[in-house]
Amino acid sequence: MTSEIDPRGFYVLRHHTLVTLRFLQVDQFRAEEFNHQNALWGLDISDISDRQLENIKFQVRFSSSYGLDLAFVCKAVRVVAAEACTPVE
């Protein structure tokens, strides 16, 4: 997101990227409110390795705008692919 505003009053967005992530050794998996839309508000990945948990290094939360709310912890997060894309409006 840039600080520029388009003629419709929206922030100008650039460098859209479709990213595929792989989460390894998932534990404490929780999924709620799954439905027909599952619009996400955000993705938070927190480094919790300082908690001295043997195989748990990250806390992951997919925050819901509508529908699916998902949270878990895992040992590793890998970027499998990242490619430029055009957003669907």
Summary of the structure (lengths in Angstrom):
residues: 89
radius of gyration: 16.2
end to end distance: 15.7
largest distance: 52.0
contacts: 188
relative contact order: 0.32
helix: 3%
strand: 55%
